[in-house]
Amino acid sequence: MSRKAERALSLGSDLVEFRLDSLNVVRPEIVIHSLSKFADRCVLTLRARSEGGDFKGSDSNRIRLLLEVSELEPAYADVELETARKFQPEMEQIRANSGKVIISWHDFESTPSTSTLLNLFRKARSLGDIAKAVTTARSVEDNALVLSLYKYSTRGDLIAFCMGDHGVISRIMCLFAGSPFTYASLPDEAVAPGQVSIETMKGILNAIS
């Protein structure tokens, strides 16, 4: 992870997300020691399997590990909406350890209605600093549906875009709508449908500017 983080930053990324759920075993002391130099430029994520993650243990074990690893004092910690609801005492400590907490929700099948998205945004925002809503675009029109959510947010407190081939445009336009950042991958290492590389994203943004 440290090696890949160095590469991402050298390619022009401002932040790196550490998907700790991809590790075979999460040892907090090793994670903190190995990744501490990236603390002010990282997003810590230990994703539940129900939302596309690879962590094989229980939710209680997962949140305990995330709490321990948050002693790294990351710029951001990403926690699922349902997890944040279920473990509110632990969430308070994670919030105290982290710069900002992202409360996330994912739909890997479709894009729900604006009213559903707005309801999710408000619930997530009440539990953290930034709400994150990621859906799957089944048509180009779904991008507009998700991006319309920014009308109800304050700049910097919402990350919302679509996955999938139809959703690529929203990964770019969310930055102009008010998202604090968007997600890109190392070359040929996309971790989500429709995710583009850092170089491609930088090239697009430079062309627009």
N, C-alpha and C positions, 0 to 999 in steps of 0.2 A: 504493500500500500504506500509506503514511504517513497519507493522508487517511482511508482506511477504518479504520485502527487507531484514530485519534482518535475516529471515530464509534462504534466498538465499545466503547471505554472509556467514552465519554459515556453509552452506553446501560446501563452497569452491568457490563460484562465485567471480570474481574480480569486476564485474560491475552489476548493476541492471537497467533494462529498465522500466521506468514508462509510461505505456500506458494511458495517461490522457484521451483519447477518451472513455475509459471504464467507466469513472465517469459519474453519472447522470447529475451533474452540475459541471463545472470547475470554482472554485473560486480561482483566482490567489493568493490572500493573504493567504488563508488556505493552498494551495499547498506549497507555499514558506515556511510557518511556520512549516508545518508538515514534509517536506522532506528535509529541509536545511542541516541536518546532513549527508545526502547522496550525497550532491552536487558534490563532487569530484570523486564520484564512480557511477554516474548515466548517463543514456541516457534518455532525455526527448523526448517523442513522442506524438503528438496529430494527429492521423492518419485520413486521409480523407476516407469517405465511399467507394469512387471509388477505393481505394487501400487496402481494407480489414479492414478499421477502423470502429468505431461505433459512431463517432461524428455526431450529427444530425443537426447542424446549418450550416450556409453558410461558404464558404471558407474565406471570408473577416473577419467574426467573429472568425473563427478558428485561422487564422494567428495573429489576434489581441490578442487573449488569449495566444497563444504560445509566442508572443513577451513579454507580461506581465510576464508570468511564467518564461521566460528565465532570469529574474532578479535573479533567484536562482543561476545563474552562474554554470550551469551543465558542467560536463566534456564533454558531447556530446549533441547536439540537432539534431533530425532527422526530415527532411522536404522533402516532395515528390518533384520530379523533376519539375512537372508542376506547383506546388505551388510556388516553388522557382523562376521559370520564371515569374510568374504572379505578384508576390509581392516582387520585387527586393529591393525597399527602406526599407521595413520591414526586409528583409533578412539581410541587412547590419547591422542593430541593433542587430538582433539575433546572428549574427556572432561575434559582438563586446562583447556580454554578455556571450557567450559560449566558452568553451575550444576549441572545434572543431565542425563543422557542417557536418552532414552526409546528402548527397542528394540521396534520394532513389527512386527506381523504381521497381515495382512488376508485374509479369505476373502469374495469377492464373490458366491459361489454358495450357500453353506449354512453350517451350524454343525456342526463335527465333534464327536466324542465327548469326554467329560470327560477321558479318559486322554490323548487327543491334545492337548487344550488345556493340560492340566497339564504335559505334556512340553514344549510350546512355551513356557509360562510359565517353567519352570526354565531352559531354554536362554537365553531372552531376559534373564532376571534375572542370569545369570552374566556377561553381556556389558555390562550397563548398570545404571543406578540404578532404572529403572522399566520393567517389562514392559507392553506394550500389545497386547491381543488383540481384534481387531474382526472379528466374523463377520456373516453375513446371516441374519436370522431368517425361517424359512419358516413358523413357527407361533409362537404366544404361548409355548409351552413352551420354545422355544429360549432365551428370556430367562432362565429359571430355570437352564438348563444353563450358560450363560455366567456368570451371577452366582454360581453355586456355586463358581467358581474362587477367589473371595475367601476361602473357608475356608482356603486354603493359603498366603495371602499375609499380609504385615505391612502395616498401614494405611499407605497412601501409596506402596507399591512396585508397584501394579498398576492399570492402566486397562483395563477390559474391559466391552464392551457390544455390542449388536447394531445393525446397520444395517437399513433397510427399515421399512415401515409397521408390521409386527408387532414391531419392536424399539424403538420409541420409549420404552416404559416403562423399558427397561434403561438408556437414556441418563440417566434421572433417578435411578433406584434405585442406580446404581453409586456415586453420591456417598455414599449411606447405608451402602453395603457396604464402603467404604474407599478408593475412588478419590480421588486428590488433586484432580482436576477432571474436568469433562465438556466436551463440544464443542457449541457452538451457532453460529448464523449471524447475519449482518446480515439485516434484514427482506427477504424475497423473494430471498435470495442463498444458499440452501442449497447446499453443495458435496458432500453425500453423501445417499443415500436415507434418509428418516426424520429428518433433522436439523431441529430446531426453531429458531426465532429466539431471540435473546438475551432479548427482551422476554417471549416466551412461557415460556422456561425460568425467568426470574426470577419471573414471576407464579406458576408452579407451585410453585417452592421457597418463595416467601413464603406461599402458601396452606397448604402442608404445615407450615411452621414456626409 
